[in-house]
Amino acid sequence: MVTKTSKTAAAGMIQLKWVRSMICTPVKHRKVVRGLGFTRLYQVIERPDTAAIRGMVKKIPHLVEIVK
C-alpha cells in the first residue's frame, strides 16, 4: 500500500518567510528576494533545500527567515 505525503512533510523542502521590506535595500538584495519567488511581504513559500537556495537566503538573512 502506498501512502501519499503532503509537500510540506516531504524531505528536502524548506519554508521561507519574507519578513522585512525591500525599501532602501541594494538592488542585489531586491533581485535575490524576487529570485526566491516572493511577491508580497509576510508571504511563506516552499523551496527545495538545495545549496543554491541556502546561499540566496544567506545573502539576505535580515529580510527573510526560515520557518521550517
Secondary structure, 3 states (H helix, E strand, C coil): CCCCCCCCCCCCEEEEEECCCCCCCCHHHHHHHHHHCCCCCCCEEEEECCHHHHHHHHHCCCCEEECC
